[in-house]
Amino acid sequence: MYVGPILLVMNPFKFIPALATPELKSCYMDLVKTPYPLQLRKQLQPHTWAISAMAYRTLKDTRAR
């Protein structure tokens, strides 16, 4: 569940492969490409990549105006 545009990052001092699979990455990259990112984001689990993708998309969209 999302509570808002909050990004909390913890450094576990080690790489966690389960959080950085290519399949997982492509799911969150689709947030940048899809015309309906909010609906897609609701279907995905919360992840730091979701926050990053939405921030990038917002920057890209607002610069185009």
ChimeraX attribute file (.defattr): number of C-alpha atoms within 10 A of each C-alpha:
attribute: neighborCount
match mode: 1-to-1
recipient: residues
	/A:1	8
	/A:2	10
	/A:3	6
	/A:4	7
	/A:5	11
	/A:6	9
	/A:7	12
	/A:8	8
	/A:9	8
	/A:10	6
	/A:11	6
	/A:12	7
	/A:13	6
	/A:14	6
	/A:15	9
	/A:16	9
	/A:17	7
	/A:18	8
	/A:19	12
	/A:20	11
	/A:21	10
	/A:22	9
	/A:23	9
	/A:24	14
	/A:25	13
	/A:26	10
	/A:27	15
	/A:28	23
	/A:29	16
	/A:30	16
	/A:31	24
	/A:32	19
	/A:33	11
	/A:34	12
	/A:35	10
	/A:36	11
	/A:37	17
	/A:38	11
	/A:39	11
	/A:40	14
	/A:41	20
	/A:42	11
	/A:43	9
	/A:44	14
	/A:45	11
	/A:46	13
	/A:47	16
	/A:48	14
	/A:49	18
	/A:50	23
	/A:51	19
	/A:52	17
	/A:53	19
	/A:54	19
	/A:55	14
	/A:56	13
	/A:57	17
	/A:58	13
	/A:59	11
	/A:60	12
	/A:61	10
	/A:62	8
	/A:63	8
	/A:64	7
	/A:65	5
